[in-house]
Amino acid sequence: MKLFLNAGLEGELLNQQTKFLKELINYSHPNLKLPSYAISYQSGGIYMLLIWWVGHNYQKPVSELLSYIENHIVINS
């Protein structure tokens, strides 16, 4: 991720992550019909958490970040 950020590909990273998150939510919750702006909102939060993590030299364990995301992502309509 650090290489992509250094190459100036932040927008592409975020777009790909948002696309993946949409597919993941549609797969894991097929009856949930979140509007695209809700998925974009969730993706932005996850993305900024990753940016923070990279900027702090990966000091927090990835398991801690995943736990935070799991506890704070909103998947209800």
N, CA and C atoms as an extended XYZ file, in Angstrom:
231
Properties=species:S:1:pos:R:3:atomname:S:1:resname:S:1:resid:I:1 pbc="F F F"
N         0.823       -1.186        0.000 N   MET     1
C         0.000        0.000        0.000 CA  MET     1
C         0.866        1.248        0.000 C   MET     1
N         1.952        1.202        0.736 N   LYS     2
C         2.837        2.362        0.793 CA  LYS     2
C         3.362        2.713       -0.604 C   LYS     2
N         3.680        1.707       -1.398 N   LEU     3
C         4.167        1.955       -2.763 CA  LEU     3
C         3.101        2.634       -3.617 C   LEU     3
N         1.852        2.184       -3.492 N   PHE     4
C         0.766        2.799       -4.246 CA  PHE     4
C         0.560        4.247       -3.825 C   PHE     4
N         0.613        4.497       -2.533 N   LEU     5
C         0.441        5.861       -2.035 CA  LEU     5
C         1.574        6.755       -2.522 C   LEU     5
N         2.797        6.256       -2.458 N   ASN     6
C         3.943        7.031       -2.926 CA  ASN     6
C         3.880        7.297       -4.419 C   ASN     6
N         3.207        6.433       -5.154 N   ALA     7
C         3.063        6.605       -6.603 CA  ALA     7
C         1.897        7.522       -6.965 C   ALA     7
N         1.173        8.011       -5.956 N   GLY     8
C         0.058        8.920       -6.229 CA  GLY     8
C        -1.209        8.229       -6.694 C   GLY     8
N        -1.393        6.991       -6.304 N   LEU     9
C        -2.547        6.215       -6.764 CA  LEU     9
C        -3.650        6.114       -5.711 C   LEU     9
N        -3.752        7.123       -4.844 N   GLU    10
C        -4.743        7.085       -3.771 CA  GLU    10
C        -6.159        6.897       -4.301 C   GLU    10
N        -6.507        7.655       -5.320 N   GLY    11
C        -7.862        7.583       -5.877 CA  GLY    11
C        -8.181        6.211       -6.431 C   GLY    11
N        -7.249        5.634       -7.141 N   GLU    12
C        -7.469        4.303       -7.709 CA  GLU    12
C        -7.593        3.259       -6.608 C   GLU    12
N        -6.778        3.373       -5.568 N   LEU    13
C        -6.888        2.454       -4.434 CA  LEU    13
C        -8.272        2.540       -3.801 C   LEU    13
N        -8.726        3.756       -3.572 N   LEU    14
C       -10.034        3.937       -2.951 CA  LEU    14
C       -11.149        3.414       -3.844 C   LEU    14
N       -11.066        3.676       -5.140 N   ASN    15
C       -12.091        3.178       -6.069 CA  ASN    15
C       -12.145        1.652       -6.076 C   ASN    15
N       -10.988        1.003       -6.108 N   GLN    16
C       -10.948       -0.457       -6.122 CA  GLN    16
C       -11.452       -1.029       -4.796 C   GLN    16
N       -11.086       -0.386       -3.705 N   GLN    17
C       -11.557       -0.850       -2.409 CA  GLN    17
C       -13.072       -0.723       -2.300 C   GLN    17
N       -13.615        0.381       -2.788 N   THR    18
C       -15.063        0.584       -2.725 CA  THR    18
C       -15.789       -0.460       -3.569 C   THR    18
N       -15.245       -0.742       -4.728 N   LYS    19
C       -15.827       -1.782       -5.592 CA  LYS    19
C       -15.805       -3.138       -4.880 C   LYS    19
N       -14.677       -3.475       -4.256 N   PHE    20
C       -14.558       -4.734       -3.537 CA  PHE    20
C       -15.529       -4.791       -2.356 C   PHE    20
N       -15.626       -3.686       -1.600 N   LEU    21
C       -16.520       -3.652       -0.443 CA  LEU    21
C       -17.970       -3.863       -0.888 C   LEU    21
N       -18.348       -3.250       -1.991 N   LYS    22
C       -19.714       -3.436       -2.500 CA  LYS    22
C       -19.971       -4.907       -2.827 C   LYS    22
N       -19.018       -5.538       -3.493 N   GLU    23
C       -19.157       -6.953       -3.833 CA  GLU    23
C       -19.205       -7.823       -2.570 C   GLU    23
N       -18.375       -7.493       -1.600 N   LEU    24
C       -18.336       -8.246       -0.350 CA  LEU    24
C       -19.658       -8.133        0.405 C   LEU    24
N       -20.191       -6.929        0.499 N   ILE    25
C       -21.471       -6.730        1.195 CA  ILE    25
C       -22.600       -7.431        0.443 C   ILE    25
N       -22.618       -7.315       -0.880 N   ASN    26
C       -23.653       -7.985       -1.667 CA  ASN    26
C       -23.580       -9.503       -1.526 C   ASN    26
N       -22.363      -10.037       -1.397 N   TYR    27
C       -22.192      -11.478       -1.237 CA  TYR    27
C       -22.594      -11.930        0.166 C   TYR    27
N       -22.125      -11.202        1.174 N   SER    28
C       -22.368      -11.642        2.551 CA  SER    28
C       -23.757      -11.269        3.066 C   SER    28
N       -24.387      -10.284        2.459 N   HIS    29
C       -25.738       -9.850        2.851 CA  HIS    29
C       -26.565       -9.614        1.584 C   HIS    29
N       -26.925      -10.688        0.874 N   PRO    30
C       -27.573      -10.532       -0.440 CA  PRO    30
C       -28.914       -9.799       -0.400 C   PRO    30
N       -29.601       -9.810        0.722 N   ASN    31
C       -30.897       -9.123        0.795 CA  ASN    31
C       -30.780       -7.669        1.219 C   ASN    31
N       -29.606       -7.251        1.574 N   LEU    32
C       -29.370       -5.880        2.003 CA  LEU    32
C       -29.113       -5.021        0.772 C   LEU    32
N       -29.895       -4.013        0.604 N   LYS    33
C       -29.761       -3.148       -0.571 CA  LYS    33
C       -29.314       -1.755       -0.131 C   LYS    33
N       -28.030       -1.644        0.224 N   LEU    34
C       -27.500       -0.351        0.627 CA  LEU    34
C       -27.351        0.552       -0.595 C   LEU    34
N       -27.667        1.833       -0.445 N   PRO    35
C       -27.420        2.754       -1.557 CA  PRO    35
C       -25.912        2.919       -1.752 C   PRO    35
N       -25.518        3.275       -2.951 N   SER    36
C       -24.089        3.372       -3.258 CA  SER    36
C       -23.389        4.392       -2.373 C   SER    36
N       -24.091        5.459       -1.967 N   TYR    37
C       -23.435        6.452       -1.109 CA  TYR    37
C       -23.117        5.866        0.264 C   TYR    37
N       -23.912        4.927        0.750 N   ALA    38
C       -23.649        4.303        2.050 CA  ALA    38
C       -22.400        3.421        1.975 C   ALA    38
N       -22.252        2.717        0.879 N   ILE    39
C       -21.065        1.888        0.685 CA  ILE    39
C       -19.833        2.784        0.534 C   ILE    39
N       -19.966        3.877       -0.200 N   SER    40
C       -18.854        4.811       -0.359 CA  SER    40
C       -18.432        5.399        0.977 C   SER    40
N       -19.406        5.705        1.820 N   TYR    41
C       -19.120        6.249        3.147 CA  TYR    41
C       -18.324        5.246        3.980 C   TYR    41
N       -18.762        3.997        3.997 N   GLN    42
C       -18.076        2.961        4.753 CA  GLN    42
C       -16.658        2.748        4.212 C   GLN    42
N       -16.543        2.711        2.906 N   SER    43
C       -15.250        2.494        2.278 CA  SER    43
C       -14.281        3.620        2.618 C   SER    43
N       -14.770        4.843        2.638 N   GLY    44
C       -13.917        5.985        2.975 CA  GLY    44
C       -13.345        5.868        4.375 C   GLY    44
N       -14.154        5.436        5.315 N   GLY    45
C       -13.672        5.253        6.679 CA  GLY    45
C       -12.611        4.173        6.780 C   GLY    45
N       -12.851        3.065        6.113 N   ILE    46
C       -11.881        1.971        6.125 CA  ILE    46
C       -10.582        2.429        5.459 C   ILE    46
N       -10.727        3.129        4.359 N   TYR    47
C        -9.556        3.614        3.625 CA  TYR    47
C        -8.711        4.549        4.484 C   TYR    47
N        -9.355        5.485        5.171 N   MET    48
C        -8.604        6.426        5.996 CA  MET    48
C        -7.947        5.726        7.175 C   MET    48
N        -8.563        4.677        7.679 N   LEU    49
C        -7.933        3.893        8.733 CA  LEU    49
C        -6.662        3.230        8.198 C   LEU    49
N        -6.723        2.722        6.979 N   LEU    50
C        -5.536        2.131        6.359 CA  LEU    50
C        -4.447        3.174        6.118 C   LEU    50
N        -4.837        4.358        5.687 N   ILE    51
C        -3.878        5.445        5.479 CA  ILE    51
C        -3.192        5.778        6.810 C   ILE    51
N        -3.992        5.851        7.864 N   TRP    52
C        -3.441        6.121        9.194 CA  TRP    52
C        -2.433        5.040        9.571 C   TRP    52
N        -2.804        3.793        9.332 N   TRP    53
C        -1.961        2.656        9.683 CA  TRP    53
C        -0.614        2.715        8.965 C   TRP    53
N        -0.663        2.984        7.662 N   VAL    54
C         0.570        3.102        6.883 CA  VAL    54
C         1.404        4.273        7.409 C   VAL    54
N         0.745        5.411        7.668 N   GLY    55
C         1.451        6.594        8.149 CA  GLY    55
C         2.086        6.417        9.517 C   GLY    55
N         1.597        5.465       10.290 N   HIS    56
C         2.162        5.174       11.612 CA  HIS    56
C         2.996        3.893       11.587 C   HIS    56
N         3.529        3.591       10.400 N   ASN    57
C         4.447        2.453       10.210 CA  ASN    57
C         3.909        1.136       10.758 C   ASN    57
N         2.616        0.911       10.546 N   TYR    58
C         1.998       -0.381       10.865 CA  TYR    58
C         2.162       -0.767       12.342 C   TYR    58
N         2.146        0.222       13.223 N   GLN    59
C         2.405       -0.037       14.644 CA  GLN    59
C         1.297       -0.826       15.330 C   GLN    59
N         0.074       -0.694       14.874 N   LYS    60
C        -1.027       -1.479       15.455 CA  LYS    60
C        -1.130       -2.803       14.719 C   LYS    60
N        -1.442       -3.872       15.413 N   PRO    61
C        -1.636       -5.154       14.730 CA  PRO    61
C        -2.859       -5.087       13.810 C   PRO    61
N        -2.751       -5.712       12.668 N   VAL    62
C        -3.856       -5.695       11.712 CA  VAL    62
C        -5.110       -6.293       12.341 C   VAL    62
N        -4.952       -7.252       13.241 N   SER    63
C        -6.119       -7.853       13.897 CA  SER    63
C        -6.895       -6.808       14.705 C   SER    63
N        -6.195       -5.861       15.310 N   GLU    64
C        -6.861       -4.801       16.066 CA  GLU    64
C        -7.660       -3.880       15.136 C   GLU    64
N        -7.079       -3.567       13.991 N   LEU    65
C        -7.793       -2.720       13.030 CA  LEU    65
C        -9.009       -3.445       12.457 C   LEU    65
N        -8.856       -4.716       12.148 N   LEU    66
C        -9.981       -5.489       11.630 CA  LEU    66
C       -11.105       -5.578       12.652 C   LEU    66
N       -10.751       -5.755       13.896 N   SER    67
C       -11.754       -5.798       14.951 CA  SER    67
C       -12.495       -4.469       15.037 C   SER    67
N       -11.758       -3.379       14.932 N   TYR    68
C       -12.389       -2.059       14.969 CA  TYR    68
C       -13.368       -1.900       13.801 C   TYR    68
N       -12.916       -2.272       12.612 N   ILE    69
C       -13.772       -2.161       11.423 CA  ILE    69
C       -15.023       -3.011       11.599 C   ILE    69
N       -14.858       -4.246       12.039 N   GLU    70
C       -16.009       -5.138       12.228 CA  GLU    70
C       -17.012       -4.576       13.223 C   GLU    70
N       -16.525       -3.904       14.244 N   ASN    71
C       -17.410       -3.349       15.268 CA  ASN    71
C       -18.046       -2.016       14.888 C   ASN    71
N       -17.502       -1.367       13.865 N   HIS    72
C       -18.009       -0.040       13.539 CA  HIS    72
C       -18.611        0.102       12.143 C   HIS    72
N       -18.469       -0.910       11.317 N   ILE    73
C       -19.089       -0.813        9.997 CA  ILE    73
C       -20.598       -0.955       10.154 C   ILE    73
N       -21.308       -0.172        9.393 N   VAL    74
C       -22.774       -0.177        9.463 CA  VAL    74
C       -23.295       -0.862        8.211 C   VAL    74
N       -24.007       -1.981        8.414 N   ILE    75
C       -24.512       -2.705        7.244 CA  ILE    75
C       -26.045       -2.858        7.318 C   ILE    75
N       -26.695       -1.939        7.980 N   ASN    76
C       -28.159       -1.979        7.965 CA  ASN    76
C       -28.675       -0.806        7.149 C   ASN    76
N       -29.810       -0.983        6.554 N   SER    77
C       -30.351        0.057        5.688 CA  SER    77
C       -31.144        1.079        6.455 C   SER    77
